[in-house]
Amino acid sequence: MFRIALTMLALFGIGFATDPLYGGERDFSARARELSVLRAEVESLEAELHGERERGRHREHGLQSQLLELELLIQREQVRLADLEVLVEERQEEREVQLAGADHLVEPLEEAIALLEQLVRDGIPFKREERLAELDEVRARVARRTLDPESAASRLWQFVEDELRLCEEVDLHRQVVEVDGVRTLSNVLRIGMLALFVEARDGYLRARRDDAGWSFSPVAEGAATEALRALQESLRRQIRTGPTELPIGAEVAEGLRSTGGKRDRVGGAP
């Protein structure tokens, strides 16, 4: 098509070039040069257009290949999703069977949780809210059937082991302590589950229990406070070997005797 147009343009140009009114044959060579330039431009444009068409065909082929790959990927994922849905349904059915078969454990679990909660409340006020929250979580998950009774029993056994471990440790902690209605983050010195001392601005406070519950009272300056300072410094420096004086005093032993030894089994040995 471009060649036909170019030929017509050449004939038209020759007619003008031989017409005396347009300069005669003197302009023929100039017009021939212009025609040659135009022909070269047309051929260049034609080649460029052909290149663009080829590149377009390559891009289209590439996009079609990508579309095919995506369709295959979607099909594979749909099959995988269907398999997962079947697996989830099977697991759910198995879980329902397990829960139904372990329903007889729910009541003993609730009784065990209630007993552990009472022991936590009766013991020294060491991170009581966190420990009670852990028990409450187990109870709630069992009630919602998101935790099967066997797993709940395992969680409770782990809780008991943690409590027994606390009985064997003498350690320094940070916890929120409420003294005279004011809650503050303080250093606390825990001697097993027998005694809890709070580092105050002007000395130490000891956790005491009476008929109204747990409270904190000052430790009189003297040998007890010196022993507490020495023990606290040793724990800060990670010194856990060698003889250490434990400032639990006669009041703690008297408190243990007054409970009939019940706390000995849960809160530690005297």
C-alpha positions in Angstrom: 0.0 0.0 0.0 2.8 2.4 0.9 4.7 1.4 -2.3 1.6 2.2 -4.4 1.2 5.6 -2.8 4.9 6.2 -3.3 4.6 5.4 -7.0 1.7 7.7 -7.5 3.5 10.4 -5.6 6.5 9.9 -7.9 4.4 10.1 -11.1 2.7 13.2 -9.8 6.0 14.7 -8.9 7.5 13.9 -12.4 4.5 15.6 -14.0 5.1 18.7 -12.1 8.8 18.5 -12.7 8.4 18.5 -16.5 5.8 21.3 -16.5 7.4 24.5 -17.5 5.2 26.4 -15.1 6.9 24.7 -12.2 10.5 25.3 -13.1 11.0 22.7 -15.8 13.6 20.0 -15.5 15.8 22.1 -13.2 13.6 21.1 -10.3 13.4 17.4 -11.2 16.6 16.4 -9.4 15.6 18.3 -6.3 12.2 16.7 -6.2 13.8 13.3 -6.9 15.9 13.8 -3.8 12.9 14.8 -1.7 11.1 11.7 -3.1 14.1 9.6 -2.1 14.0 11.0 1.4 10.3 10.4 1.7 10.7 6.9 0.5 13.4 6.2 3.1 11.1 7.7 5.8 8.2 5.5 4.7 10.4 2.4 4.6 11.7 3.3 8.1 8.2 3.8 9.4 7.1 0.6 7.8 9.9 -1.3 9.4 9.2 0.3 12.8 5.5 -0.6 12.5 6.4 -4.2 11.6 8.7 -4.3 14.7 5.9 -3.0 16.9 3.5 -5.6 15.6 6.1 -8.4 16.3 6.7 -7.1 19.8 2.9 -6.8 20.4 2.5 -10.4 19.3 5.3 -11.5 21.6 3.7 -9.6 24.5 0.3 -11.1 23.8 1.8 -14.6 23.7 3.6 -13.9 27.0 0.4 -12.6 28.6 -1.5 -15.6 27.4 1.2 -17.9 28.9 1.0 -16.1 32.2 -2.8 -16.3 32.1 -2.7 -20.0 31.5 -0.2 -20.5 34.4 -2.5 -18.4 36.7 -5.5 -20.5 35.8 -3.6 -23.7 36.5 -2.4 -22.2 39.8 -6.0 -21.3 40.7 -7.2 -24.8 39.9 -4.4 -26.3 42.1 -5.3 -24.0 45.0 -9.0 -24.7 44.6 -8.2 -28.4 44.9 -6.0 -27.8 47.9 -8.6 -25.7 49.5 -11.2 -28.4 49.0 -8.8 -31.0 50.6 -8.2 -28.7 53.5 -12.0 -28.2 54.1 -12.4 -31.9 54.1 -9.6 -32.3 56.5 -10.9 -29.6 58.8 -14.3 -31.2 58.8 -12.8 -34.6 59.7 -10.8 -33.1 62.5 -13.8 -31.3 63.8 -15.8 -34.5 63.8 -12.9 -36.3 65.6 -12.8 -33.4 68.1 -16.5 -33.7 68.8 -16.1 -37.4 69.4 -13.3 -36.8 71.8 -15.1 -34.1 73.7 -18.2 -36.3 73.9 -16.1 -39.2 75.2 -14.4 -37.0 77.8 -17.4 -35.2 79.2 -17.2 -37.2 82.4 -13.9 -35.4 83.1 -15.4 -31.9 83.1 -16.8 -32.0 86.6 -13.6 -33.3 88.2 -11.7 -30.6 86.3 -14.0 -27.9 87.6 -13.5 -29.2 91.1 -9.7 -29.2 90.7 -9.7 -25.7 89.3 -11.8 -24.5 92.2 -9.4 -26.1 94.7 -6.4 -24.6 93.0 -8.0 -21.2 93.0 -8.7 -21.4 96.7 -5.1 -22.5 97.4 -3.8 -19.5 95.4 -6.0 -17.1 97.4 -4.9 -18.6 100.7 -1.2 -18.5 99.8 1.1 -15.5 99.9 0.0 -12.7 97.6 2.6 -13.4 94.9 1.4 -12.6 91.4 -2.0 -13.8 92.5 -3.9 -12.1 89.6 -1.8 -13.7 87.0 -2.0 -17.2 88.5 -5.8 -16.9 89.0 -6.1 -15.7 85.4 -4.4 -18.8 84.1 -6.9 -21.0 85.9 -9.8 -18.9 84.8 -8.6 -19.3 81.2 -8.6 -23.1 81.5 -12.1 -23.0 82.9 -13.4 -20.7 80.2 -11.9 -22.7 77.4 -13.3 -26.0 78.7 -16.8 -24.3 79.0 -16.5 -23.1 75.4 -15.3 -26.5 74.3 -12.2 -25.0 72.7 -10.0 -27.1 75.0 -10.7 -30.8 75.5 -10.7 -32.1 79.0 -7.5 -34.2 78.5 -5.6 -31.1 77.4 -7.2 -29.1 80.3 -6.0 -31.8 82.8 -2.5 -31.5 81.3 -2.6 -27.7 81.7 -3.7 -28.1 85.3 -0.9 -30.5 86.0 1.6 -28.1 84.6 0.2 -25.4 86.8 0.6 -27.6 89.9 4.3 -28.3 88.8 4.8 -24.6 88.5 3.4 -24.0 92.0 5.6 -26.7 93.4 8.6 -25.1 91.7 7.7 -21.8 93.4 7.8 -23.5 96.7 11.4 -24.5 96.1 12.7 -21.1 95.0 14.0 -18.1 96.9 14.0 -15.2 94.4 13.6 -11.5 93.7 10.8 -10.3 91.5 9.0 -7.1 90.4 5.2 -7.0 90.9 2.4 -4.6 91.6 1.7 -4.5 95.3 -1.3 -2.8 97.0 -0.4 -1.2 100.3 -3.0 0.9 102.1 -5.1 1.1 99.0 -2.2 2.3 96.8 -0.9 0.0 94.0 2.8 0.4 93.2 5.3 -1.6 91.2 7.8 -2.8 93.8 10.7 -5.2 94.3 9.5 -8.3 96.2 11.6 -10.9 97.9 9.9 -14.3 97.9 11.0 -17.1 100.2 9.4 -20.2 98.6 5.7 -19.8 99.2 6.3 -19.2 103.0 7.0 -15.5 103.1 6.9 -12.4 100.9 8.7 -9.2 101.7 8.3 -5.9 99.8 11.1 -3.4 99.5 9.8 -0.1 100.7 11.3 3.4 100.8 12.3 3.2 104.4 12.8 -0.5 104.9 10.8 -3.7 104.2 7.2 -4.7 104.5 6.1 -8.3 105.3 3.0 -9.9 104.0 0.8 -11.0 106.9 -2.5 -12.8 107.0 -5.3 -12.4 109.5 -9.1 -13.0 109.5 -9.5 -10.0 107.1 -7.1 -11.4 104.6 -3.6 -10.5 103.6 -1.9 -7.1 104.4 1.6 -5.6 104.6 3.2 -4.4 107.8 6.7 -2.9 108.4 9.6 -5.1 109.4 11.3 -3.7 112.5 14.8 -2.5 112.0 17.4 -5.0 113.2 18.7 -8.4 112.4 15.7 -9.2 110.2 16.1 -6.2 107.9 19.9 -6.8 107.7 19.3 -10.4 106.7 16.8 -9.2 104.1 19.2 -6.7 102.6 22.0 -9.3 102.5 19.7 -11.8 100.8 18.4 -9.3 98.3 21.9 -8.2 97.4 23.0 -11.8 96.9 20.0 -12.4 94.6 20.8 -9.3 92.6 24.3 -10.5 92.1 23.1 -14.0 91.2 24.9 -15.5 94.2 22.9 -18.6 95.0 25.5 -20.8 96.8 26.8 -20.8 100.3 25.0 -20.4 103.7 22.2 -17.8 103.8 20.1 -16.7 106.7 16.4 -16.7 105.8 14.5 -14.0 107.8 11.2 -15.8 108.0 11.1 -15.5 111.8 8.9 -17.3 114.3 5.7 -15.6 113.1 5.8 -17.5 109.8 6.3 -20.8 111.6 3.4 -19.9 113.9 1.2 -19.1 111.0 2.0 -22.5 109.4 1.1 -24.2 112.6 -2.1 -22.3 112.9 -3.3 -23.6 109.5 -2.9 -27.2 110.6 -0.1 -27.8 108.1 -2.4 -27.4 105.1 -0.2 -24.7 103.5 2.8 -26.9 104.0 1.7 -29.1 101.2 0.9 -26.3 98.8 2.9 -23.3 99.8 6.1 -25.2 100.7 7.6 -26.9 103.7 8.5 -25.0 106.9 
